[in-house]
Amino acid sequence: MGKTKKYCFGLCLLISVAINILFSINLYVGGGQWGEKKHEDSCQPVLSWSEKAAAEAEAVAAISCSGHGRAYVDGLVFEGQPICECFDCYGGSDCSELSPECSADADSGDPLFLEPFWMQHATESAVVISGWHRMSYRYADYTTMSKELENYIRKIHLLVGNAATEGRYIVFGIGSTQLLNAAVYALSSENSSSSSNVLASIPFYPMYKAQTAFFNSESFEFEGDTYSWQSNNSKNNEDVIEFVTSPNNPDGELKKSVLGGKTIYDHAYYWPHFTPITGPSDHDLMIFTLSKLTGHAGTRFGWAVIKDKDVYEKVLNYISIADLGISKDTQLRVLKLLKVAVEGDGKPLFEFAYNTMRERWDRLTSVFSKSTRFSIQKRHPLHCNFFNETRLASPAYAWVKCEREEDDDCGAVLEAGKIIGRIGSTFSAKDRYTRLSLIKSKYDFELLLQRLTELVLRENGSIQTM
Amino acid sequence: MGKTKKYCFGLCLLISVAINILFSINLYVGGGQWGEKKHEDSCQPVLSWSEKAAAEAEAVAAISCSGHGRAYVDGLVFEGQPICECFDCYGGSDCSELSPECSADADSGDPLFLEPFWMQHATESAVVISGWHRMSYRYADYTTMSKELENYIRKIHLLVGNAATEGRYIVFGIGSTQLLNAAVYALSSENSSSSSNVLASIPFYPMYKAQTAFFNSESFEFEGDTYSWQSNNSKNNEDVIEFVTSPNNPDGELKKSVLGGKTIYDHAYYWPHFTPITGPSDHDLMIFTLSKLTGHAGTRFGWAVIKDKDVYEKVLNYISIADLGISKDTQLRVLKLLKVAVEGDGKPLFEFAYNTMRERWDRLTSVFSKSTRFSIQKRHPLHCNFFNETRLASPAYAWVKCEREEDDDCGAVLEAGKIIGRIGSTFSAKDRYTRLSLIKSKYDFELLLQRLTELVLRENGSIQTM
């Protein structure tokens, strides 16, 4: 990108052949496995084995899909060509057909709002993996985690100021998802006689409950809401493992431990685009995910920052027993992405991300300000150490409340208005609430805003109910 | 590789600039995200955003490390340059220093014997991942598994003839490791009142026991050896989940179910390089891993072939709860590797792999034939449908027995001879046995053979015991 585009046809071919003959006679210098290649910076680099894959990747990326889809090198192929995968609500072989009655899908936390940043930084973020890259189970230091990647994780925390990592251990996981369960196992394993009680404060991310129930371990049990637990078991906080999600999913609130016992801090959303960074989190066990930092949910990469050596070793053991570590290909790509993320002291990435979220919140707030039927969470201004100014939070999700008494199934009300959200009971809250994702692509957000506007206009009688 | 190497200095630069001016004036055709690029096949393709990463990967690959190490793009960096990571027993900044008293490490099943194949197929196996590749949790069909990759998995099974996949479901996992446990959960979950009994036949891969014990589920319990179980519980085979590893790890035997109840077939080693392929395996639940097919253990990718829809959905649910699916980057790379694996109907890959293993076994057998102190497993000739001839198996591991009565700790005997194996009790067998890995790099194998030869020579009094 930003380079002069070059075209190479017949004349080029002739001259190129002549140059090659001239240079290969006079300047051929063999060496290394594939010969050492020298070139001037201003020349087109002379590539050998990576050239075909690079050309293939660029050719696929150049398929425009009318701007409403993507073609991928690993996508489905029709008549030898990769086909367009259309965004929601678009169809046709080139994704040019909009389905006018399509619902706005604001269900998933797919962080595609960051995709344009990576397209803008295509050169620095591309990665080439050779066929023989890291075939071993382990790195040269006998671990299954890249030390260089760990260094960049520490670097980005230091730069953002959102977590204390000095003197702490870091473990990688398959997304933060795997680490949530690994942490429960690590914290519960000391109690071999009785099972630990796993808790979270309503509304909470449903995976905590789903995992604990699914793995059905003799070592722990999900016991629901911290406040209910506290009122029934005021004296017993020793055998608890509390999940604290801060900022919270679904409502974006900065949270603290209620019970003060063993705590797992899920900091997936503790980045400057979603919340002012008030200072480095300094807890015993903190979990982060690439998904909500750079937007690469599909890469399945997360990490835990752990104070205690014994807990660290238990989490490490979990990862080893569960799947013998994280894909080396994934680690290589994450390294490349974090190298871009820390460029310019993180300003380009976080400014892009924050500005996108702030603009979305501005527009969303404007729509909801015209409604009495629907409300969204209050946002508090706080000083952000990273941006060095006081700002409102711009959470990943709107936590919508249907205010009318009869609207106790808010999800159904929104669905009638062609909006798909995630209903309150998913988060162990009331169905009077629904979560709307604000971090999907701009196409998803634009459609969501359009459907919300229509809904609010209908409420005010400006247009007739369909 | 196999291309004329080209060098581009001053003159090239001048001519290149001239050509660029000429062509960009006359032939500029914009379009697509980065402009559509056309070129003749015989021209150097004109690359833009992928060029830097490609040049970086090639530069690192060209660092020779004296042939006894590798530099990687994600390796540690010293003064801005990636440093060599030396193979075992080699040291120094360029890995040129051999440590003469170094032990041969034949412990791990790191399948590096296939690395040279991938270096020979560098062009076809390289992969370029753009910064915005597959950021979503899901593919366009709302799954977390690449359909195109699934197609290639079916293709390679059909081609090799080692597994029936028609009408079966396929689930991807983080290596076969994750799928072993997912399968236990899937098969046990029906018995909510009592826990299922998980079993395997001695000697068996230790992960079955380690996982079952670690996850400590109320739904299942590890009960050890199938034969012991059978003699004590002759009537109750309903509540069992039996692991059958075929070919077996550690001894390479083709195995069948002993108990005839629910069975998980671990077919990690059921490929033509390790065993004659006698026919397609046709069991209800079969697990495979990329690690022992292409040698990419570090990529952490495996798959299960499942007959029953209900079991399939349970395994899928496990993967989703455990970590929301497999890295898309990993899936892209695996696709690329399998595309190479199926080239020439699989002959180039499997002939390389089989020839390497056969040669190692020929040399190993020759050394052990001179010994009465040590023996290795017998290998049986079978007709291989894939190669269409009768061949001996060439297992991934030698299963060594110390024959002298006093040598009941075979691992210690070998260790005194500077050989590191994996002791029999790891596989719930006697320590009179030790597993030696034959699938590591040629350097590892050469050193192993040297140490074994020394040991056998000492046994025969040809050289003095140190």
Interface residues (C-beta under 8 A of the other chain):
Chain A: M1 K3 T4 K5 K6 Y7 C8 F9 G10 L11 C12 L13 I15 S16 I19 N20 L22 F23 S24 L27 Y28 V29 G30 G31 G32 Q33 W34 G35 E36 K37 K38 H39 E40 S42 C43 Q44 P45 V46 L47 S48 W49 S50 E51 K52 A53 A54 A55 E56 A57 E58 A59 A61 A62 I63 S64 Y72 V73 D74 G75 L76 V77 E85 C86 S108 D110 P111 L112 L114 E115 W118 M119 H121 A122 T123 E124 S125 A126 V127 V128 I129 S130 G131 W132 H133 R134 M135 S136 Y137 R138 Y139 A140 S146 K147 E148 L149 G173 I174 G175 T177 Q178 N181 Y185 M207 A210 Q211 F214 F215 N216 S217 E218 S219 G295 H296 A297 G298 T299 R300 F301 N317 Y318 I321 A322 D323 L324 G325 I326 S327 K328 D329 T330 Q331 L332 R333 L335 K336 L337 V340
Chain B: M1 K3 T4 K5 K6 Y7 C8 F9 G10 L11 C12 L13 I15 S16 I19 N20 L22 F23 S24 L27 Y28 V29 G30 G31 G32 Q33 W34 G35 E36 K37 K38 H39 E40 S42 C43 Q44 P45 V46 L47 S48 W49 S50 E51 K52 A53 A54 A55 E56 A57 E58 A59 A61 A62 I63 S64 Y72 V73 D74 G75 L76 V77 E85 C86 S108 D110 P111 L112 L114 E115 W118 M119 H121 A122 T123 E124 S125 A126 V127 V128 I129 S130 G131 W132 H133 R134 M135 S136 Y137 R138 Y139 A140 S146 K147 E148 L149 G173 I174 G175 T177 Q178 N181 Y185 M207 A210 Q211 F214 F215 N216 S217 E218 S219 G295 H296 A297 G298 T299 R300 F301 N317 Y318 I321 A322 D323 L324 G325 I326 S327 K328 D329 T330 Q331 L332 R333 L335 K336 L337 V340
